[in-house]
Amino acid sequence: QVQLVESGGGLVQAGGSLRLSCAASERTFSSYTMGWFRQAPGKEREFVARINWSGGSTYYPDSVKGRFTISRDNAKNTVYLQMNSLKPEDTAVYYCNFLKGGTVPYDDYWGQGTQVTVSS
């Protein structure tokens, strides 16, 4: 059974940084495009970042572009999200997932997420 385990969240002041990690149990991890998403209370889940199988191509929405950096280590089956210049509006539970294509995740593979709270 595929498992995704996110970690690295916490409480940080505005302007601070956090680095999230997501470890995957899937042996073919290196074949997949991976993505990060977030969900704030009362809001729908939002796409945050995408990285292709090799790490050579990344994509971000305007809301995080220039502040967030996605990376991966295929030897460790792990994808990372470096978040800098954090804002209170970045507060959310953050999730990683495999992507079918574009920014579409697999519905069956959501992990428990990791909480990020940015204080003003």
N, C-alpha and C positions, 0 to 999 in steps of 0.2 A: 504494500500500500504506500502510495506516495505521501510523504509528509514534508511540510514546509514549516520551519521554526524560525520566527523572527525574534530579534533581541536588540538591545542597545538603546531603547527608548528611555525617557526620563524627563525630569523637570529642568528647564534651562531658562535663563533670562533672555529677553529679546536681544538680538545681536549675537547670541552665542551659537555654538555648533554642537552637533551630535553626529555620530556615525552608527547607522543601523546595519545589522547583518541578517542574512536569511540563509539558513542551511537547508539544503534539499536532500531527501533520501533517494531520489531518483538517479539510477545509474547512468541514464542517458542525459543527464543535466546539461552537458556541454553541447548537446544538439539543439537546445531550446533557446529561443528569445525569451528573456525574462523581463518582468516589469514590477514596479512599485506602485502601490495605490494608497490612498488614505481616505478615512471616513470620519468626519467631524459629527458631533451630536446633532441629530435632527437633519442631517444632510445625506445626500447620496454619495456612494463611493466614487472617488475621483482619481483619475490616472495622474501619476506623478513623474514617472521616468521609465524608459525602455532601453534595453541593451541587447544587441544581437548575440548569436552564439559565440562569436570569437572575441567580443568586446570591442570590435573595431568601429561599431556604429551605435550611436546613442541618440535619444530623442527626448525632449522635455516640452511640456506646455509652458506658455509664457509666464504663468504664475510662479514657477520655480526656476526658470532658465537663468543661468548665471550664478545661482546660489546653491543648487543641488548638483551632485555628481554621482552617477551610477557607475559601478565597476563590478567585475566578477573575477573569481579565481576558480577555474574549472577543475583544477586539481583537488580543490577542497569542496567542490559542489556548493559554492557559496556566492551570493550576490550581495553587494554593499550599496548603501546610500549615504554619502557624505552630505550633510546639510549644514550650510553656513549662513550667516546673517539671518538667523531665524526670526520670524515674526509671530505675534500672537495668533494670527490667522492660519499659521501652520499647525496649530494644535489639532490633533486627530489621532486615531489609531492607524498605524501604518502596517500595510500588508505587502507581501511579495506574491508573485504567482508566475506560472508559465503563461506565455502568450500564444494564442492560436495564430494570430496574424494581426497586424496593426497594433491596436491597444486592447484587444479583446482577450480577457483571461479565461482560463478553464474554471467553470463553476464548481467543480468537484474538489479543487485542490487548495482552498483557502485555509491558512493557518490561523493561529489565535491572535496574531497581530501583536504589535508593541506600541504602547501609549507614549506619545510625545506631547508634552505640555510646555508651552512657551508663555512665560509671564511677562507682562508689560512693565 
